[in-house]
């Protein structure tokens, strides 16, 4: 349920009592259809006020669609469901869609919105509190009042964008939209996830609700507690890592192995840092010193939030991509990533069978075409790199 500082109450007295003048006396619940035009006009005014609201929420447009009215249990009450659509100015290429439920009350001044809440999917940020904004040269950070200062996050994003562009080119928007909730619980709510399973994740890149299928990642959600516990260097790596996911969204497919997509993101984040492999992969190095060596590249499940050994999975993925970049050059690593996207279903190197075996055969073909060696040979070279962490 929304509080008075929640959705649409973005400034004192902002939209608490938007109404239409000159309304007729209340009608029975059975006649809810008769009020559709009035309620639609009310919501249109409500959306206009949201779009024209405080500068802290820079919306290009807002609106309600697919309105459905129902009885509210009394002649002067109605319920409504609708989709709230918004676009952040300069960042959203498509409307972001939030399914909403509204409670309406009839007064002498007309219909009023008593309450508005989310009915499915992640809520808009303003459901969590008053929105604050910091603009960078290449970024926009939307925060929640009472949370961390978003200025440092904007500065890290501004450094990340050119670093990512230097590797991945300019064929992406070259800007980042980041959301910084006030608490870890709010972070989990924006992900519709259990707080405990995401406690160690500093950030995640997601698609906006209602985004088309070909827009898999377009905004970065930051966990204020996990992110705040990192060093300045660690925070920069995280933001650059997430920026890679945004930049490569057009070249990322459901069949892209996570060791490759997470590995290239970490490789880009650590690129030029001067850190040694042991410094970048400390958990993996400890495992190797203890005689615990992997036998294969990490499976997708290893990257699941809360999974045992998730730190090692990310480090193994980084080492695989570091191997490719060092042996063949960064351009070949980028080329491999894009070739994997192009060689999916319908391509010449499409998987020939089901399950892991079919996927490995397909990946073997892509590696042979791009690097001149198969999956088994590449895995052997990678395991050699893993063993060197013991030295």
Buried (B, 14 or more C-beta within 10 A) or exposed (E): EBEEBBBBBBEEEBBEEBBBEEBEEBBEBEEBEEBBEBBBEBBEBBBBBBBEBBEBBBBEBBBBEEBEBEBBEEBBBBBBBBBBBBBBEEBBEBBBBBBBBBBBBBEEEBBBBBBBBBEEEBBBBBBBBBBBBBBBEBBBBBBBEEBBEBEBBBBBBBBBBEBBBEBBEEEBBBBBBBBBBBBBEBBBBBBEBEBEBBBBBBBBBBBBBBBEEEBBBBBBBBBBBBBBEBEEEEBBBBBBBBBBBBBBBBBBBEBBBBBBBBBBBBBBBBBEEEEEBBEBBBBBBEBBEEEEEBEBBBEBEBBEBEEEBBBBBBBBBBBBBBBBBEBBEBEBBBBBBBBBBEBBEEBEBEBEEEEEEEBBBBBBBBBBEBBEBBBEBBBEEBBEBBEEBEE
